[in-house]
Amino acid sequence: MTILTDREDAAPVARPLLDLTRLINPVAPEEFKQEFWEKKPLLVERNDQDFYSGILTLDDVDQLLLLSGPGLDCIRVVVEGKETPVAELGSGRGRNGKTTALEVLYERYRTGSTLVLNALERRWAPIARLSAALSTELSARIQANVYLTPGGSARGFNPHYDTHDVIILQIHGTKQWRLYKSDYELPTQDRPYDHHSTTAPEVDRTIDLQPGSLLYLPRGTVHAATSTDTASLHITLGIHPVLWPALLHEAIAKIVTEDVRFRAGLPIGFASDESLQRQAEETLAELLQEVVARTDVHQAVREAVKTAVSISAPPLRHHLTDLEAADGIDLRTPVRRRPDLKWQLTTDDESVRLDFHNKTVQLPVHVAEEVAHLVDRSAEPLTAESIPGDLDAPGRLVLVRTLLREGFLTVS
């Protein structure tokens, strides 16, 4: 069961919405991107245990556990360093013949296991808003997992590295993080951590992460963590950007479909014939030169942009209300672009194409000026009447209603 929950009954928190700038303050975003991103860990310590109270509290996790459905399908328990679905833990026997999944979960927690709530960017509105803001700024998909570890120095995972960068937000309690010396930088998904290595990693740094503090780890940073005397609750924001290997793969795949030479096999018998091996080397060099010559780098990057703007789940809160209101809006109804929406606008001689939400909305080229104004200026409320250009009033109204129905705009 997937539940997107918000704390509508909670007292309002007098804090601005979090984004990258506020998360890493006093480090500036440009400094973070130049000095830390994919290079080295960053620790931001704060003497403010309520800094993240606007997005998650220990009591919120209590509510999430209660509302996660009878099977708790979106929750995992860390047992001996391995994530295990609740359904695989065994239900036991209770008064009615079967213990509920929630009681099984709490029994594991009471005896020292870590609880993992996966993908809360899809199920908890404050985290969804934070993830959307980071996704827009970093051009990356953000996944938010929450880890709750009981007190008493309970360990969750054994030393390991992730194949994506992470930002850790300490919500409640203190957790001790051990960072180890890493031998391999920026691993991709096809090179996971070798848990069977006979060489124990060497501890490089120990950090006691306090509530309100932040820890950034580039992918490939070997780490492990334990709670202290009290329970520890933290959010791990997994950052999944578009990688260069993806662009290279797409560029080569396109040429493979177009040129039969790239689909041919190496010479028959080359493994036992040195002259054929030299011939293969020459052919490979020619094919690589052909890849460079035939790759349209501009188009390849444009395709990467299209991927980046569609990499996350669409932010469609209140879309049902917008659909109901679409036919009734007039020239003076205020609308705006959806917050944290990622998009790409391209124009040619025949049409205007607006890419967002993993789709393309194509419009006639004569509305290019009006569309450009909408996408550039509509972060703030505007009306169909205020759109400049040669399009008449009924045309501007049709344009606004179209983009409202497609989910690009929302009633302000």
N, C-alpha and C positions, 0 to 999 in steps of 0.2 A: 504493500500500500504506500502510495506517495502522498504526503500531506504537506502543503505549503502553509505554514503557520505564521501568524504575526501576533504580537502581544498587544491587542487592541484594548485590553482591560488594564494594562500596566500604566503607571504614572509616566508622563512624558519625560524624556531625558533631555536636559538642556545642553546638548552637545551637537556640534555640526556633524553632518554625515562624514564618515571616514572615507578617505581615498589614499592613494599612495603618498601624497605630500604629508598628510596628517599622520599616517601610520609610521613613517620613518623620521619624522621631525625629531631632532634638529638637523638631520642630514637632508640636504636638498636632493630632489629627484635627479638632477643632472649629475651630481656627485655620486649618487647611488649607481646610476647607469654606467658611469665612466670608471669608477673605482671598485665597485663591489659586484655588479651583475656578472654572473658566470665566472667570477674571479676568486672571491674570498667571502667568508662569513661576515655578517654585520649584526652586532648586538646593540639594541637601543633600550637602555634601562630607564624606567620611569618610577617615581615615587607616587604613583597614582593607581591604586588597586581597582578603581572603578572606571579606568580609561575605556575599557571595552564593554561596559555595562549596557550601552545602547544597542549592542548586537547579540550578546549572549551572556547568561548568568547560569550559576549552578541550578537554580530553580527552573530556568527555561529547559535545561536538559531533562529534569524530572518530568516536565510536561511533554517533551518530545518522546520520551520513553513510553509514557502513558498513551500517547496518540499514534504510536507507530504501527498499529494493527495487531491482530491476534497472533500472527506468526513472527512479528518483528523482523521482517525480511531485509530491512535496510540497515540492520545492526549486526555487528560482528563482535566476537569475544576473542581476545588474544590469550591463547592457551599455549604455554611453552614456546613463545615467540612466533606463533602462527595464528593468523586470523581464521576464525571458525564461525560459520553461520549459527545462529541460535538453534535452528531446527536440527542441527547435527549434534547438539550437546546431550540429547536425551531428555525426555519430559519427566521421568520419575513418576511416582504414584502419590496422589493426594487424596483428600477426603472424597472427591467425586471421581476417583479413579485415575486422574491425570493432573499433574501440576501444570499451571499455566506457563506459557513461554516467558512472561514477564518475571514470574517468581524464579524460574530457572536462570534467567539473566541476572537477577539480583543475588541469587545464591552464589553464582560464579564471582560476582563483584565483591561480595562479602568475604570470600575466601581468597581474594588477592588478584583476580583477573582484571585486565583493562577492557573497557567497553569502547567500541568504535562506532560512531554514527557517521555513515558515509554519505557523501553528496548532499550536504545540507544547503548548498547553494540552490538546490531545487525544492527544499522543503521548509526553509525558515527565512521569512521575508527579509529581516535585517541583514542576514548573511548574503542573501540573494542580491541585495542592493550593493553591498560592499564588493561582491564578486563581479558584478556588472561594471562597476566603476573601475576596478583594477583591470578587467578584461579589455575595456576600451583604451585605457592608458598604455597598457603593455602589449596590445595586439596579440593576446594569448588567451587560451581557454583556462579558466580558473575552476578548480575543484576544491571544495571545502569539506574536510573531514574533521570530526571532533573526537578527541581522545579523553576519556575519564578514567583515571588510575586511582585506586584506593590508597590511603596512607600506609606507611610502614615499609618504604623503600621497595615497593613492588615494581618489577621490571615489566615493560611491555614487550618490545621487540629486542632481539639481540643486535649487536653492532651490524650495520648495513649501510648502503647508500641508496638513494633514490635516483631514478633516471629522469627526474624533472626537478627544477628548482622549487624550494618551499619557503614560505614565510610562516613562522610560528608565532601565534598570539597567545600569551599566557593569560588565562581568564581567572582562574581560582587556584589558590595554593601555590606551592613552589615545586618546580621540577628541576632535577639536576641533569644537565646534558653533558655528555662526554663526546668531544670531537676528536677523531683519530686522524693520523697521517694517511693521506690518500695517494694511491699509486697511479690512478687513471683519471684524467680530467674529462669532464663533460661526457659521461657515458650515455649512449642512446639505449632505446628499449631492447635492442638485440644483444646488449651486454649487461645483464643484471648482475647484482652483487653475488660473488661466489661464497656461499655460506659454508662450503666444504673445504675451504682453504685451511691448510695446517698451520699457517703463519698467523699468529695473533696480531691484530693491528696495534700500533703504538699510540697511546693517548697523547694528543697534542694540546688539548685545552679542556678545562672543566668550567661549566657555567651553571650557576644557580639562577634559573629564570624566575623572576618574581611577577606577581600579578600586575598587569598593565605594561609589561615589557614585551619586546619583540626580538626574534632571532631569525635572520635570513641565512639559508644554507644553499649554496650553488649545488646543482646536481653533481653527484660524485663525491660529496662530503660524507665520509663514513661517520656515523653517529649512533648513539644509544642514549636512553634516558630512563631515570627512575624517579618516583615520587619521594617525598620526605615523610614527615610524621602525619601530615594531613593529605586529604585527597587533592589530586591535581587535575585541572581541566584546562585543555588548550585546544585551539583551532589550528589545524595545518592547512594552509592555502597552497595547494599544488599548482604550479605555473607551467602550462604546456604551450610554448610558443611554436611558431612555424619555424622549422629547422632547415638549414641549407641542404641536407640530404634529400628532403622532400622536393625542393626545387630541381635538384640535379636528377632525381629519379623521374620526375615529370618531363623534364626536357629530353632525356634519353628515351623514355617510353614513347614520346610523340614521334621521334625520328625512327624508332624501331618499327612503328606501324606504317611508316611512309617509305622506307628504304629496305629492300630485300637483303642487302649486304649485311645489315645489322641482325638479320634473323638466321643467317647461315651458321653452320657449325665450323669448328676448327678443322684443318686438313685431316683426312683419314690417316691414321697411323702416326700422328705427330708425336705421340708420347714416346715412341721408340726411334724417332728419326730427327737428328739434330738440324738437318737442313730444313725440314718442315717446321721445326720450332722457330728457326730464324725467320722463315716466311710468315709465321703467325705473329711474331713480334712486329714485323713491318706492317702487316695488315692492321694490327691493333693500333699502332701509331697513326695510321691513315684514318681509321675510324674515329679516334679521339680528336684528331684535327677537324674531321667532318662535324663532330658534335659542336665544337667551338664555332665553326663557321656558320652552322645552320641554326644555332639557338638564338631566338629572338629574346634578348635579355629584358627588353622593355616589357614584352608581353608576358614573360615568365614572372616578373615581379608583379605585374598587374593581376595575374592569376593568384599569386601569393596574397595580395591584398584582398581579393575576393574570398580566399580561404579564411583570412584573419577576421573579416567582418561577419563571417557566418560560423565561427568556430565554437560559439557558445549558444546555449539555449536562448531563444528570443525573449526579451523582456516585455511580456504582453499583459501585464497587470491592468485591469479595468477594460480589457478589449471587448468583452461582452457588452459592457455599458456603452462603449463607443459604437459598436455595431447597431445597437438599438437606437442610438441618437443620430446616426449618420444621415438618415433621410430628413431629419428635422432641423439640421443646422442651416443657418442662413449666412449671408455675407458678413455679418457682424459677430458671429459666434467665435470666441477665442479658442484657438487650437495651438498646439506646439509639438515639436518633435519629441518622441519618446526619450526620456533621460537615459544616458549611457548606451544609446543605440549606435552601433557601428555600421557604416554604410560606405558605398563607393558609387560615384556618379561619373558616367562616361557619355560622351555625345559624339555622334558622327553625322554624316550628311542626311541620314534618313530618320534617326530616332534618338531618343534620350533613354538611357538604361540606368536604373537605380537598383543596385545590389544591396540586399540586407536580408536578415532572417533566412539565409541560405536559399534565396530565390531572387529572381530578377523581375522588376516591374518595368515594362517597356512602354514609352509614351511617344507621341509624334514630336518631331524635332521642332515644330513651331512653338512648343511650350517650354523650350529649353531655358529661356530667361526666367520664367515663372518658377520652374522646378528648382533652378539654381538658387533663387531667393529663398524658397521654402527650406531647402536642406541646409543652407548656410545660416539663415537667420531664425529658424523656428525653434531653437532651444528656448527662446523667450516667447511668450504668447503673441500671436498675431491673428489676423482675420483674413478671410478671402478677399474682402474689400480692400485691404491694405497691400495686397501683392502687386508690385509694379509689373509693367510689360504691356504688350498689345492685346492680350487675351481679354475678351469682354467679360462682363460680370457673370453671366451664366457659365462660361467656360472656366473661370476661376473657381466657382463653386463646385463644378464637376471635378476639377483637379483635387481640391481639398477633400471632397467626399471620397474620391478614389484612394488617396493615400491614407485616409482615416480607416477605410475598410481593410486596406492591406496591412495595417498595423504600424505604418511609419509615423503617422500623427496620432495624437490623442487629444480629446477635448480638455481644455485647460480649465 
